[in-house]
Amino acid sequence: KDAFARTAEALAKLKQVAAQYRCSVFRCIATEAVRRAKNSAQFLDFLQEQTGLAFTVISGEKEAQYGFSAVREGLGLSDFV
């Protein structure tokens, strides 16, 4: 229960920061930890109730693609292996 509450609190703060930047659209994704958790459905339901945010649980393959893209874009390299 404590972890659920801490996560909801962090997401509420994130929403406040985003609102300061006039962000009105959120895309919330859940990754490995939520995919593996036995109580993932309860966790995601709790977060939606507390924050109004709905999460999409993505596959491991999609998570890897996003991670690769983030590193590639963050490093600014165009020719690498």
N, CA and C atoms as a LAMMPS dump frame, in Angstrom:
ITEM: TIMESTEP
0
ITEM: NUMBER OF ATOMS
243
ITEM: BOX BOUNDS ff ff ff
-5.0000000000000000e+02 5.0000000000000000e+02
-5.0000000000000000e+02 5.0000000000000000e+02
-5.0000000000000000e+02 5.0000000000000000e+02
ITEM: ATOMS id mol type element x y z
1 1 1 N 0.817 -1.196 0
2 1 2 C 0 0 0
3 1 3 C 0.861 1.259 0
4 2 1 N 1.98 1.209 0.718
5 2 2 C 2.862 2.377 0.761
6 2 3 C 3.444 2.69 -0.613
7 3 1 N 3.844 1.649 -1.32
8 3 2 C 4.411 1.85 -2.658
9 3 3 C 3.353 2.411 -3.608
10 4 1 N 2.128 1.923 -3.505
11 4 2 C 1.039 2.448 -4.33
12 4 3 C 0.891 3.941 -4.066
13 5 1 N 0.846 4.317 -2.798
14 5 2 C 0.634 5.72 -2.419
15 5 3 C 1.795 6.593 -2.867
16 6 1 N 3.03 6.106 -2.704
17 6 2 C 4.201 6.895 -3.141
18 6 3 C 4.169 7.126 -4.651
19 7 1 N 3.79 6.113 -5.39
20 7 2 C 3.727 6.248 -6.844
21 7 3 C 2.65 7.245 -7.247
22 8 1 N 1.492 7.16 -6.629
23 8 2 C 0.403 8.096 -6.938
24 8 3 C 0.819 9.526 -6.596
25 9 1 N 1.521 9.697 -5.486
26 9 2 C 1.984 11.027 -5.086
27 9 3 C 2.986 11.583 -6.101
28 10 1 N 3.901 10.752 -6.548
29 10 2 C 4.884 11.187 -7.547
30 10 3 C 4.198 11.561 -8.855
31 11 1 N 3.212 10.777 -9.262
32 11 2 C 2.49 11.08 -10.498
33 11 3 C 1.682 12.368 -10.368
34 12 1 N 1.115 12.612 -9.207
35 12 2 C 0.375 13.859 -8.989
36 12 3 C 1.306 15.057 -9.113
37 13 1 N 2.51 14.946 -8.573
38 13 2 C 3.502 16.03 -8.696
39 13 3 C 3.904 16.222 -10.149
40 14 1 N 4.078 15.131 -10.859
41 14 2 C 4.433 15.206 -12.278
42 14 3 C 3.333 15.914 -13.069
43 15 1 N 2.087 15.59 -12.759
44 15 2 C 0.969 16.264 -13.429
45 15 3 C 0.997 17.77 -13.154
46 16 1 N 1.347 18.173 -11.928
47 16 2 C 1.427 19.591 -11.589
48 16 3 C 2.51 20.283 -12.401
49 17 1 N 3.661 19.662 -12.509
50 17 2 C 4.756 20.231 -13.292
51 17 3 C 4.341 20.337 -14.761
52 18 1 N 3.742 19.292 -15.279
53 18 2 C 3.306 19.293 -16.676
54 18 3 C 2.276 20.388 -16.917
55 19 1 N 1.384 20.601 -15.967
56 19 2 C 0.365 21.653 -16.103
57 19 3 C 1.013 23.036 -16.167
58 20 1 N 2.104 23.219 -15.45
59 20 2 C 2.814 24.501 -15.5
60 20 3 C 3.351 24.772 -16.9
61 21 1 N 3.633 23.703 -17.635
62 21 2 C 4.107 23.831 -19.011
63 21 3 C 2.963 23.715 -20.012
64 22 1 N 1.749 23.756 -19.499
65 22 2 C 0.522 23.673 -20.294
66 22 3 C 0.405 22.374 -21.094
67 23 1 N 0.936 21.318 -20.552
68 23 2 C 0.792 20.005 -21.169
69 23 3 C -0.586 19.467 -20.805
70 24 1 N -1.361 19.128 -21.793
71 24 2 C -2.718 18.66 -21.521
72 24 3 C -2.935 17.207 -21.915
73 25 1 N -1.968 16.61 -22.573
74 25 2 C -2.095 15.228 -23.013
75 25 3 C -0.959 14.416 -22.4
76 26 1 N -1.322 13.294 -21.796
77 26 2 C -0.343 12.412 -21.191
78 26 3 C -0.439 11.051 -21.856
79 27 1 N 0.689 10.425 -22.043
80 27 2 C 0.708 9.032 -22.485
81 27 3 C 1.476 8.271 -21.422
82 28 1 N 0.784 7.464 -20.693
83 28 2 C 1.377 6.743 -19.569
84 28 3 C 1.581 5.284 -19.948
85 29 1 N 2.824 4.834 -19.825
86 29 2 C 3.111 3.441 -20.134
87 29 3 C 3.699 2.757 -18.908
88 30 1 N 3.428 1.487 -18.792
89 30 2 C 3.986 0.661 -17.729
90 30 3 C 4.881 -0.384 -18.376
91 31 1 N 5.976 -0.698 -17.702
92 31 2 C 6.98 -1.584 -18.286
93 31 3 C 7.18 -2.837 -17.436
94 32 1 N 8.378 -3.361 -17.444
95 32 2 C 8.726 -4.663 -16.869
96 32 3 C 8.173 -4.921 -15.466
97 33 1 N 8.383 -4.007 -14.566
98 33 2 C 7.958 -4.246 -13.177
99 33 3 C 6.448 -4.482 -13.096
100 34 1 N 5.691 -3.723 -13.849
101 34 2 C 4.233 -3.88 -13.828
102 34 3 C 3.83 -5.148 -14.575
103 35 1 N 4.503 -5.447 -15.664
104 35 2 C 4.183 -6.691 -16.388
105 35 3 C 4.351 -7.901 -15.483
106 36 1 N 5.372 -7.905 -14.629
107 36 2 C 5.682 -9.056 -13.791
108 36 3 C 4.919 -9.09 -12.472
109 37 1 N 4.413 -7.967 -12.029
110 37 2 C 3.769 -7.891 -10.715
111 37 3 C 2.487 -8.712 -10.672
112 38 1 N 2.301 -9.436 -9.589
113 38 2 C 1.08 -10.233 -9.415
114 38 3 C -0.136 -9.343 -9.196
115 39 1 N 0.095 -8.148 -8.684
116 39 2 C -1.002 -7.228 -8.39
117 39 3 C -1.041 -6.039 -9.35
118 40 1 N -0.582 -6.246 -10.568
119 40 2 C -0.497 -5.137 -11.521
120 40 3 C -1.861 -4.518 -11.821
121 41 1 N -2.887 -5.33 -11.943
122 41 2 C -4.218 -4.784 -12.24
123 41 3 C -4.69 -3.876 -11.111
124 42 1 N -4.492 -4.315 -9.873
125 42 2 C -4.887 -3.493 -8.727
126 42 3 C -4.071 -2.209 -8.674
127 43 1 N -2.785 -2.307 -8.961
128 43 2 C -1.897 -1.147 -8.963
129 43 3 C -2.349 -0.114 -9.988
130 44 1 N -2.603 -0.576 -11.207
131 44 2 C -3.004 0.347 -12.268
132 44 3 C -4.387 0.94 -11.995
133 45 1 N -5.287 0.149 -11.457
134 45 2 C -6.608 0.674 -11.077
135 45 3 C -6.466 1.76 -10.011
136 46 1 N -5.638 1.499 -9.006
137 46 2 C -5.403 2.474 -7.935
138 46 3 C -4.848 3.777 -8.509
139 47 1 N -3.855 3.667 -9.382
140 47 2 C -3.255 4.876 -9.957
141 47 3 C -4.273 5.678 -10.754
142 48 1 N -5.104 4.99 -11.511
143 48 2 C -6.119 5.703 -12.286
144 48 3 C -7.125 6.391 -11.363
145 49 1 N -7.538 5.709 -10.306
146 49 2 C -8.477 6.309 -9.353
147 49 3 C -7.876 7.541 -8.681
148 50 1 N -6.609 7.453 -8.307
149 50 2 C -5.961 8.519 -7.547
150 50 3 C -5.495 9.688 -8.408
151 51 1 N -5.113 9.411 -9.654
152 51 2 C -4.497 10.454 -10.484
153 51 3 C -5.291 10.811 -11.736
154 52 1 N -6.205 9.93 -12.127
155 52 2 C -6.931 10.143 -13.371
156 52 3 C -6.139 9.722 -14.596
157 53 1 N -4.975 9.138 -14.383
158 53 2 C -4.128 8.705 -15.495
159 53 3 C -4.342 7.224 -15.782
160 54 1 N -4.497 6.897 -17.05
161 54 2 C -4.648 5.503 -17.478
162 54 3 C -3.336 5.047 -18.109
163 55 1 N -2.92 3.856 -17.768
164 55 2 C -1.654 3.322 -18.258
165 55 3 C -1.881 2.224 -19.283
166 56 1 N -0.962 2.138 -20.227
167 56 2 C -0.892 1.042 -21.176
168 56 3 C 0.342 0.23 -20.812
169 57 1 N 0.175 -1.064 -20.654
170 57 2 C 1.309 -1.939 -20.376
171 57 3 C 1.884 -2.362 -21.718
172 58 1 N 3.17 -2.049 -21.919
173 58 2 C 3.791 -2.377 -23.205
174 58 3 C 4.601 -3.661 -23.098
175 59 1 N 4.862 -4.26 -24.25
176 59 2 C 5.634 -5.504 -24.306
177 59 3 C 7.117 -5.219 -24.05
178 60 1 N 7.844 -6.283 -23.76
179 60 2 C 9.289 -6.162 -23.591
180 60 3 C 9.962 -5.685 -24.864
181 61 1 N 9.461 -6.141 -25.995
182 61 2 C 10.033 -5.72 -27.279
183 61 3 C 9.831 -4.222 -27.49
184 62 1 N 8.634 -3.735 -27.211
185 62 2 C 8.35 -2.309 -27.372
186 62 3 C 9.194 -1.483 -26.399
187 63 1 N 9.343 -1.996 -25.177
188 63 2 C 10.17 -1.313 -24.181
189 63 3 C 11.616 -1.189 -24.669
190 64 1 N 12.129 -2.257 -25.256
191 64 2 C 13.496 -2.229 -25.788
192 64 3 C 13.612 -1.23 -26.943
193 65 1 N 12.61 -1.187 -27.815
194 65 2 C 12.631 -0.221 -28.919
195 65 3 C 12.668 1.212 -28.395
196 66 1 N 11.829 1.506 -27.395
197 66 2 C 11.809 2.852 -26.815
198 66 3 C 13.145 3.187 -26.152
199 67 1 N 13.72 2.219 -25.448
200 67 2 C 15.012 2.438 -24.799
201 67 3 C 16.098 2.718 -25.807
202 68 1 N 16.129 1.937 -26.881
203 68 2 C 17.124 2.147 -27.931
204 68 3 C 16.955 3.526 -28.565
205 69 1 N 15.729 3.893 -28.87
206 69 2 C 15.471 5.202 -29.481
207 69 3 C 15.903 6.335 -28.565
208 70 1 N 15.644 6.197 -27.288
209 70 2 C 16.017 7.243 -26.329
210 70 3 C 17.533 7.417 -26.274
211 71 1 N 18.251 6.305 -26.243
212 71 2 C 19.716 6.386 -26.204
213 71 3 C 20.241 6.966 -27.511
214 72 1 N 19.73 6.479 -28.624
215 72 2 C 20.179 6.959 -29.933
216 72 3 C 19.967 8.461 -30.061
217 73 1 N 18.79 8.942 -29.698
218 73 2 C 18.489 10.371 -29.8
219 73 3 C 19.281 11.176 -28.768
220 74 1 N 19.46 10.629 -27.601
221 74 2 C 20.165 11.342 -26.544
222 74 3 C 21.64 11.529 -26.829
223 75 1 N 22.231 10.572 -27.517
224 75 2 C 23.655 10.668 -27.839
225 75 3 C 23.917 11.507 -29.079
226 76 1 N 22.906 11.668 -29.918
227 76 2 C 23.073 12.473 -31.126
228 76 3 C 24.003 11.858 -32.16
229 77 1 N 24.137 10.546 -32.154
230 77 2 C 24.996 9.87 -33.122
231 77 3 C 24.18 9.458 -34.333
232 78 1 N 24.829 9.485 -35.508
233 78 2 C 24.115 9.07 -36.71
234 78 3 C 24.729 7.817 -37.338
235 79 1 N 25.972 7.478 -36.975
236 79 2 C 26.634 6.333 -37.581
237 79 3 C 27.298 5.526 -36.473
238 80 1 N 26.651 4.445 -36.062
239 80 2 C 27.191 3.629 -34.985
240 80 3 C 26.581 2.242 -35.023
241 81 1 N 27.217 1.336 -34.305
242 81 2 C 26.717 -0.033 -34.188
243 81 3 C 26.364 -0.267 -32.738
